[in-house]
Amino acid sequence: MKVLIVKTSSMGDVIHTFPAVEDARRNRPDLSFDWCVEEAFAGVATLHPAIDRIHTVAIRRWRKALLDSGTWREAAALRRTLRDCRYDLVIDAQGLLKSA
């Protein structure tokens, strides 16, 4: 089963989500975890051995360039990538509009 964890920021929040991933992996070794995280914290998410793939978002950078076509191309590419992964479950651990 493919699971996407969406916890984009901040560093402490990303780290505090690690135990949930660890518990899930221990109880369900068949789970495969990917993580969607703000680009500034991608290195933190890679520290967890259960994470197979990291998808980075640039919300902070994108907010500063909302009218730039490159911003929209980048966001659309991320959307396509996430859609193509065909996740069985998406957990929005952020719980905010920006992570929806």
C-alpha positions in Angstrom: 0.0 0.0 0.0 1.4 3.4 -1.0 1.0 6.2 1.5 1.8 9.9 1.0 2.5 11.9 4.2 1.9 15.6 3.6 3.7 17.6 6.3 5.3 20.5 4.6 6.8 22.5 7.4 8.3 23.3 9.8 11.4 21.3 10.8 10.2 20.5 14.2 6.7 19.5 12.9 8.3 17.2 10.3 10.4 15.5 13.0 7.4 15.2 15.3 5.6 13.2 12.6 8.4 10.6 12.5 7.0 8.5 15.3 3.7 8.0 13.5 5.5 6.8 10.5 7.6 4.5 12.6 4.5 3.0 14.4 2.7 2.5 11.1 5.7 0.8 9.6 6.2 -1.5 12.6 2.5 -2.6 12.5 2.2 -2.7 8.7 5.5 -3.6 7.1 3.7 -3.7 3.7 3.3 0.1 3.7 5.4 2.2 1.5 5.8 5.9 2.6 6.5 8.9 0.5 6.6 12.5 1.9 5.6 15.8 0.6 7.6 18.5 2.3 8.7 22.2 1.8 11.9 22.2 -0.1 13.8 23.8 2.8 13.0 20.7 5.0 13.5 17.9 2.4 16.8 16.9 4.0 15.1 16.4 7.3 12.5 14.0 5.8 15.2 12.0 4.2 16.5 11.1 7.7 13.7 8.6 8.3 14.6 5.2 6.9 11.0 4.3 6.2 10.6 7.2 3.7 11.0 5.9 0.1 10.5 9.1 -1.9 10.5 12.9 -1.1 8.3 15.3 -3.1 9.2 18.9 -2.5 6.9 21.9 -2.6 8.0 25.5 -2.6 5.1 27.2 -1.1 7.1 29.9 0.5 8.9 30.7 -2.7 5.7 30.4 -4.8 3.9 32.9 -2.6 6.4 35.5 -3.6 6.0 34.9 -7.3 2.3 34.0 -7.8 2.1 35.8 -11.1 5.2 34.2 -12.5 4.4 31.5 -15.1 7.3 29.4 -13.8 5.6 29.1 -10.4 2.5 27.7 -12.0 4.5 25.3 -14.2 6.3 24.0 -11.2 3.1 23.5 -9.2 1.5 21.8 -12.1 4.5 19.4 -12.5 4.2 18.5 -8.8 0.5 17.9 -9.2 1.1 15.6 -12.2 3.8 13.7 -10.3 1.6 13.2 -7.3 -1.3 12.1 -9.4 0.9 9.6 -11.4 2.1 8.0 -8.1 -1.5 6.8 -7.5 -1.4 6.7 -3.7 -3.7 4.4 -1.8 -3.8 6.8 1.1 -2.8 10.4 1.6 -2.4 11.6 5.2 -2.5 15.4 5.5 -0.5 15.8 8.8 -0.3 19.5 8.2 -4.0 20.1 8.4 -3.9 23.5 6.7 -5.3 24.9 3.5 -1.8 25.2 2.1 -1.3 21.4 2.3 -4.6 20.5 0.9 
